[in-house]
Each structure stands twice: as structure tokens, then as C-alpha cells.
């Protein structure tokens, strides 16, 4: 009995017209979806929340957050609605780095990390490719910073932490999230829960350290850095008040405050984790940075 004829692969006749892009698509609809990569258009909106995206696959993954369909890591309690996110998370346990730079052979966990490495380390800064990559990345960051409170909190905290430690010539004693002591969503909720009605992203409102940074000996190790930057020691304050606040610190008053009491309970745990109070950890952009999971 003769076998059924094999289907011929569709010819990719529809070419992308964006400068520098060599993508060919099999249909006009595929080309429309592909062009969103260049235009930044996000026409697909979630029916439950304000989330918007460019690709149907991204919306499918997002909807799992509402439906409660989650995939679990076999090594820890991490769960995700996205199998790709879970796969990349597993690599933190397995230390797998399948993507290698063809120039210096440095290995990476994700293609995105490798591409970023190639662009910033092996690409001519004056090339069209480099300028387009950096321009697109900066545009995405600006849009996300304006609309995503968790992303804004992470940027503000990471920049403030790096700036403070750099001024004092101190090495970071852990990841930003470890030092803050909670998730970014929990930090946003904590900051927005205040009697003044301030909220993160409000014009003229900044993140302030309740007990001033100057009162901590940050070079002494991870305990002081965690005590200083723990979410319990953070609050929202008008920028003008923050600028004139000064560095006065009353140890007795702080110990009686809500922040002082909360951190006092955490210090014994930190001392068990870091008995010598000197244990520095090199920070990693790839671990601290949230991966953008949208794909074409």
C-alpha cells in the first residue's frame, strides 16, 4: 500500500522590511506577529488584569497565573506557570550552562545572557547592531519602570545599594533580594502600606532608610548590610523631607520602633547564618535581573 505523500514545508516568502533584520515568514499573519518585535506593539490584553503582550504564547503563559496551573521544581519549593522559566530555574541547581560564546567560550545558562555578553563585550559600540540592541533594551526598561512597581522597586533598591557600597568601598554581601529580605511584590506592598497614603512611583516620593545608612558599619559584613537594607528598615518619604532628614540616630527610640523590634528578631537568625559576620558574595546580573520570557 503506497504511503501518503509528505507535506512540503511552507515557503517563507514574506520578508521583514525592518532595517538589518533578515527574518522570513511563511504567512502574512506570521509577519504581522514578528513585526511586533520591532514596533514594540502589545495588542493582546488579559481579561483579568492590565497585563498586555505581543505574542499569543506569552498570553497563554500569563493566564496560568490566574488559573493556578503551576509547574514545580524538584529541588526546591519554586513554582512557575512557565515551563521555560522552570527550566532556567533548574539550572541554578544543576549549574548547567549550555550556551557558549563563540568568541571567548564563556558559558551561560540562557541565550539571552549569552547575547547580552556578546553585545557588550564583542560588538563594536559604533555598529548599527549594537546601537539598535541597546536602544531597544533601554526602551523596554523605561516602559517597564513606568508601569511595573516590582521592577521599579528592584531598580531603585539595587542602584541605591550599589551606590552606597561603592561610596564606602565595600563589597556586596549577597544578592539584592537576599539583603532586602523579601520578594519584590512584598516590598511594594510593605512600602505602600503607610498612614500617609504614599505609594511607590508617586511623584516626589522616595525610598528612605528609617535608621540612617551612616549609623551602620557596612564593611563589617552581611549582618550589617542586611540590617541596614532589610525591608523593615525601609519606608516611603517625600524627597524634600528625605534631603533634610540628616543622619541623626537615636538607638533607644529605634529599638522601641516597629522596624527596630522586627529587625531585632532577625539578627539571631543572621548570626547563625554568618557567625563571623564576614561572608561576601559576588553579585551576578543574570541572577538579579528578571528574565523577559516573551518569545516570538
C-alpha positions as CSV (number, residue, x, y, z in Angstrom):
1,X,0.0,0.0,0.0
2,X,1.6,3.3,-1.1
3,X,2.5,5.7,1.8
4,X,0.8,9.1,2.0
5,X,2.7,11.8,0.3
6,X,4.7,14.0,2.6
7,X,3.6,17.6,3.0
8,X,6.1,20.1,1.6
9,X,7.3,22.7,4.1
10,X,5.7,26.1,3.5
11,X,7.9,28.6,1.6
12,X,8.9,31.6,3.6
13,X,8.0,34.3,1.1
14,X,7.2,37.2,3.4
15,X,10.3,39.1,4.3
16,X,10.7,41.5,7.2
17,X,11.3,45.1,6.0
18,X,12.9,46.3,9.2
19,X,16.5,47.6,8.6
20,X,19.0,44.9,9.5
21,X,16.5,42.1,10.0
22,X,16.7,39.0,7.8
23,X,13.7,37.2,9.1
24,X,11.4,35.5,6.5
25,X,7.9,34.4,7.4
26,X,5.6,31.7,5.9
27,X,2.4,33.8,6.1
28,X,1.3,37.4,6.3
29,X,-0.1,36.8,9.8
30,X,3.3,35.4,11.0
31,X,5.0,38.5,9.6
32,X,2.5,40.8,11.5
33,X,3.3,39.0,14.7
34,X,7.1,39.2,14.0
35,X,6.9,42.9,13.3
36,X,5.8,43.5,16.9
37,X,9.3,42.6,17.9
38,X,10.5,45.8,16.1
39,X,7.5,48.1,16.8
40,X,7.0,47.2,20.5
41,X,3.3,46.8,19.9
42,X,1.4,44.8,22.5
43,X,-2.2,44.3,21.3
44,X,-3.1,41.3,23.4
45,X,-4.7,42.2,26.7
46,X,-5.5,40.0,29.7
47,X,-9.2,39.8,30.5
48,X,-8.4,39.6,34.3
49,X,-5.7,42.2,34.8
50,X,-3.9,45.0,33.0
51,X,-1.2,42.8,31.5
52,X,-0.5,43.3,27.8
53,X,1.8,41.3,25.5
54,X,2.8,40.9,21.9
55,X,2.6,37.1,21.4
56,X,-0.2,34.6,22.0
57,X,2.3,32.2,23.6
58,X,3.1,34.9,26.2
59,X,-0.6,35.4,27.0
60,X,-1.1,31.6,27.4
61,X,1.7,31.5,29.9
62,X,0.4,34.6,31.7
63,X,-3.1,33.2,32.1
64,X,-1.7,30.2,34.0
65,X,-1.1,32.7,36.9
66,X,-4.9,33.3,37.1
67,X,-5.9,29.7,36.5
68,X,-3.5,28.4,39.1
69,X,-1.7,26.0,36.8
70,X,1.9,25.8,38.1
71,X,5.0,23.7,37.4
72,X,7.2,22.7,40.4
73,X,10.9,22.4,40.8
74,X,12.0,19.0,42.1
75,X,14.9,20.6,44.0
76,X,13.1,23.3,46.0
77,X,9.7,24.9,46.6
78,X,9.9,27.1,43.4
79,X,6.8,27.1,41.2
80,X,6.1,28.8,37.9
81,X,3.4,28.9,35.3
82,X,6.0,28.8,32.6
83,X,8.0,25.6,31.7
84,X,10.8,27.7,30.2
85,X,11.2,29.7,33.4
86,X,11.2,26.5,35.4
87,X,13.9,25.0,33.1
88,X,16.1,28.1,33.6
89,X,15.5,28.0,37.4
90,X,16.6,24.3,37.5
91,X,19.9,25.4,36.0
92,X,20.6,27.2,39.2
93,X,20.6,23.9,41.0
94,X,22.3,21.8,38.2
95,X,24.8,24.6,37.3
96,X,24.1,23.8,33.6
97,X,25.3,26.4,31.2
98,X,24.5,25.1,27.7
99,X,25.1,28.3,25.7
100,X,28.7,29.2,24.8
101,X,30.1,32.4,23.4
102,X,31.8,31.6,20.1
103,X,34.5,34.3,20.7
104,X,35.7,33.6,24.3
105,X,33.9,30.3,25.0
106,X,32.4,31.7,28.2
107,X,29.3,29.6,29.1
108,X,25.8,30.9,30.0
109,X,22.5,29.5,31.3
110,X,20.3,31.3,28.8
111,X,20.6,32.6,25.2
112,X,19.6,36.0,26.5
113,X,22.6,36.1,28.8
114,X,24.9,35.0,26.0
115,X,23.5,37.6,23.6
116,X,23.9,40.3,26.1
117,X,27.5,39.2,26.8
118,X,28.3,39.2,23.0
119,X,26.8,42.6,22.5
120,X,28.5,44.3,25.4
121,X,31.9,42.5,25.1
122,X,32.4,41.5,21.5
123,X,30.4,44.0,19.4
124,X,31.6,47.3,18.0
125,X,30.0,50.1,20.0
126,X,29.6,52.2,16.9
127,X,27.8,49.4,14.9
128,X,24.1,49.7,14.0
129,X,23.5,46.3,15.6
130,X,24.9,47.4,18.9
131,X,23.0,50.7,19.0
132,X,19.8,49.0,18.0
133,X,20.2,46.4,20.7
134,X,21.0,48.9,23.5
135,X,18.2,51.3,22.3
136,X,15.6,48.5,22.3
137,X,16.8,47.3,25.7
138,X,16.7,50.8,27.2
139,X,13.2,51.5,25.8
140,X,11.9,48.2,27.3
141,X,13.4,49.1,30.7
142,X,11.9,52.6,30.6
143,X,8.5,51.3,29.8
144,X,8.7,48.6,32.4
145,X,10.0,51.0,35.0
146,X,7.0,53.3,34.4
147,X,4.3,50.6,34.6
148,X,5.7,47.8,36.8
149,X,6.1,48.6,40.5
150,X,8.1,45.5,41.3
151,X,10.6,46.3,38.5
152,X,10.8,49.9,39.8
153,X,11.4,48.7,43.4
154,X,14.2,46.3,42.2
155,X,15.9,49.0,40.2
156,X,15.7,51.6,43.0
157,X,17.0,49.2,45.6
158,X,19.7,47.7,43.5
159,X,21.0,51.1,42.4
160,X,20.8,52.5,45.9
161,X,22.7,49.5,47.3
162,X,25.4,49.6,44.7
163,X,25.8,53.4,45.1
164,X,26.1,53.2,48.9
165,X,28.5,50.4,49.0
166,X,30.7,51.9,46.2
167,X,30.9,55.2,48.1
168,X,32.2,53.3,51.1
169,X,34.4,51.0,49.1
170,X,32.5,48.0,50.4
171,X,31.9,44.7,48.6
172,X,28.3,43.5,48.4
173,X,27.5,40.7,50.9
174,X,24.8,38.8,48.8
175,X,22.2,39.3,46.2
176,X,19.9,42.3,46.4
177,X,16.9,40.2,47.1
178,X,18.7,38.4,49.9
179,X,19.8,41.6,51.5
180,X,16.3,43.2,51.3
181,X,14.8,40.1,52.8
182,X,11.5,39.7,50.9
183,X,10.2,39.4,47.4
184,X,9.8,42.5,45.3
185,X,6.0,42.1,45.5
186,X,6.2,42.0,49.3
187,X,8.4,45.1,49.3
188,X,6.0,47.1,47.2
189,X,3.1,46.0,49.5
190,X,5.1,46.9,52.6
191,X,6.1,50.4,51.3
192,X,2.6,51.2,50.1
193,X,1.1,50.3,53.4
194,X,1.6,53.5,55.3
195,X,-0.6,56.0,57.1
196,X,0.3,58.9,54.8
197,X,-1.2,57.4,51.6
198,X,2.2,57.4,49.8
199,X,2.8,54.8,47.1
200,X,5.8,53.7,45.1
201,X,6.1,55.6,41.9
202,X,4.3,58.7,43.2
203,X,6.0,61.9,42.1
204,X,8.3,63.3,44.7
205,X,8.3,60.2,46.9
206,X,11.5,58.2,47.5
207,X,12.5,55.1,49.5
208,X,14.1,56.1,52.8
209,X,16.1,54.2,55.4
210,X,14.3,54.6,58.8
211,X,17.6,54.1,60.6
212,X,20.1,56.1,58.6
213,X,22.8,54.4,56.5
214,X,25.5,56.4,58.2
215,X,24.8,54.6,61.5
216,X,25.8,51.2,60.1
217,X,29.3,49.8,59.7
218,X,28.6,48.3,56.2
219,X,32.1,46.9,55.7
220,X,31.7,44.7,58.7
221,X,29.8,42.0,56.7
222,X,26.4,40.7,55.7
223,X,24.6,41.2,59.0
224,X,25.1,45.0,58.9
225,X,24.2,45.2,55.3
226,X,21.0,43.1,55.9
227,X,20.1,45.1,59.0
228,X,20.5,48.4,57.1
229,X,18.6,47.4,53.9
230,X,16.1,45.0,55.3
231,X,12.5,45.8,54.2
232,X,11.6,46.6,57.8
233,X,14.0,49.5,57.8
234,X,12.6,51.0,54.6
235,X,9.7,53.5,54.2
236,X,8.4,56.0,51.7
237,X,9.1,59.6,52.3
238,X,8.8,62.9,50.3
239,X,12.1,63.7,48.7
240,X,12.4,67.2,50.3
241,X,11.9,65.7,53.8
242,X,14.4,62.9,53.0
243,X,17.0,65.5,51.9
244,X,16.8,67.5,55.1
245,X,16.4,64.4,57.4
246,X,20.1,64.2,58.2
247,X,22.0,61.3,59.8
248,X,20.8,61.7,63.4
249,X,20.1,58.3,65.0
250,X,18.7,57.6,68.4
251,X,19.4,53.9,69.3
252,X,16.8,53.8,72.2
253,X,14.0,55.2,70.1
254,X,14.8,53.0,67.1
255,X,14.9,49.8,69.4
256,X,11.3,50.7,70.5
257,X,10.0,51.3,67.0
258,X,8.2,48.7,64.8
259,X,11.2,48.5,62.5
260,X,13.7,48.1,65.3
261,X,11.7,45.3,67.0
262,X,11.2,43.4,63.7
263,X,14.9,43.5,62.8
264,X,16.0,42.6,66.4
265,X,14.1,39.3,65.9
266,X,16.0,38.6,62.6
267,X,19.5,39.3,63.9
268,X,19.9,36.0,65.7
269,X,19.0,34.2,62.5
270,X,21.6,36.1,60.6
271,X,24.2,35.4,63.2
272,X,23.6,31.7,62.8
273,X,23.9,32.0,59.1
274,X,27.0,34.2,59.2
275,X,28.7,33.5,62.6
276,X,31.8,35.6,61.7
277,X,29.8,38.4,60.1
278,X,32.2,38.3,57.2
279,X,31.0,36.5,54.1
280,X,30.9,38.4,50.9
281,X,29.2,37.2,47.7
282,X,29.9,38.4,44.2
283,X,26.8,39.8,42.7
284,X,25.5,38.5,39.3
285,X,23.5,40.5,36.8
286,X,22.0,37.3,35.4
287,X,20.7,36.1,38.8
288,X,19.5,39.6,40.0
289,X,17.9,40.5,36.7
290,X,14.4,39.3,35.9
291,X,14.4,37.4,32.6
292,X,12.0,38.6,30.0
293,X,10.2,35.5,29.0
294,X,8.3,36.8,26.0
295,X,9.2,35.0,22.8
296,X,8.1,35.1,19.2
